[in-house]
Amino acid sequence: MIFVEKVKVPNYQFGITVSNKVGKAVIRNRIKRQIKSIIDKNHYQNNFKCIIIIKKDILERNYHTLEKEINEYFFKCAILEDRNE
């Protein structure tokens, strides 16, 4: 689940949360690192806050599928400056 809120702040912010049901701390931290890596690859517009909530079904996806899904959602929300594939 991804929530995007437009705000009047001159920058952007991301928040990532992973449910305890996903697994132990090692698995949750690995998933957070993967999400942060995907976020760092793109250039974003300003004036938004984004919260990414990760549920247990994330374990069924590999990194490339996850990256494609997140980038498509960011593009749909119009928060990307340009689309990197």
C-alpha positions in Angstrom: 0.0 0.0 0.0 1.3 3.4 -0.9 -0.2 6.7 0.3 0.8 10.0 -1.3 -0.2 13.4 0.2 0.5 16.7 -1.5 1.8 19.3 0.9 3.1 22.9 0.7 6.6 21.9 1.8 9.5 22.7 -0.6 10.8 19.1 -0.5 9.6 15.5 -0.4 9.6 12.8 2.3 9.2 9.0 2.3 8.2 6.8 5.1 8.5 3.0 5.0 6.9 0.5 7.4 7.0 -3.2 7.3 4.6 -5.4 9.2 5.9 -7.8 11.8 3.9 -10.5 10.0 6.4 -10.3 7.1 9.1 -12.0 9.1 11.9 -11.4 11.6 13.9 -8.2 11.8 16.5 -9.4 9.2 13.9 -10.0 6.6 12.1 -6.7 7.4 15.3 -4.7 7.2 16.3 -6.3 3.9 12.9 -5.3 2.4 13.3 -1.8 3.7 16.8 -1.6 2.1 15.4 -2.8 -1.2 12.6 -0.1 -1.1 15.1 2.6 -0.2 17.3 1.5 -3.1 14.3 1.8 -5.5 13.4 5.2 -4.1 17.0 6.5 -4.5 17.1 5.5 -8.2 14.5 8.1 -9.2 14.2 11.9 -9.4 11.1 13.3 -7.7 9.1 16.5 -7.8 8.8 18.4 -4.5 5.7 19.1 -2.3 4.6 15.6 -1.3 4.8 13.0 1.5 4.7 9.3 0.7 4.0 6.4 3.1 4.8 2.9 1.9 3.2 0.1 4.0 4.5 -3.4 3.3 2.4 -6.4 3.9 3.2 -10.1 4.0 2.5 -10.7 0.2 5.7 -8.8 -0.5 7.5 -12.1 0.0 6.0 -13.5 -3.3 7.7 -10.8 -5.4 11.3 -10.5 -6.5 13.3 -7.2 -6.5 12.7 -6.4 -10.2 9.0 -7.0 -10.0 8.8 -4.9 -6.9 10.8 -2.1 -8.5 8.5 -2.1 -11.6 5.3 -2.0 -9.5 6.6 0.9 -7.3 7.8 2.9 -10.2 4.5 2.5 -12.1 2.6 3.7 -9.0 4.9 6.7 -8.6 4.5 7.5 -12.3 0.7 7.2 -11.9 0.7 9.5 -8.9 2.7 12.1 -11.0 5.5 12.4 -8.4 8.4 11.4 -10.7 10.3 14.1 -12.6 11.3 11.6 -15.3 10.7 7.8 -15.6 13.8 5.6 -15.1 13.5 2.1 -16.2 
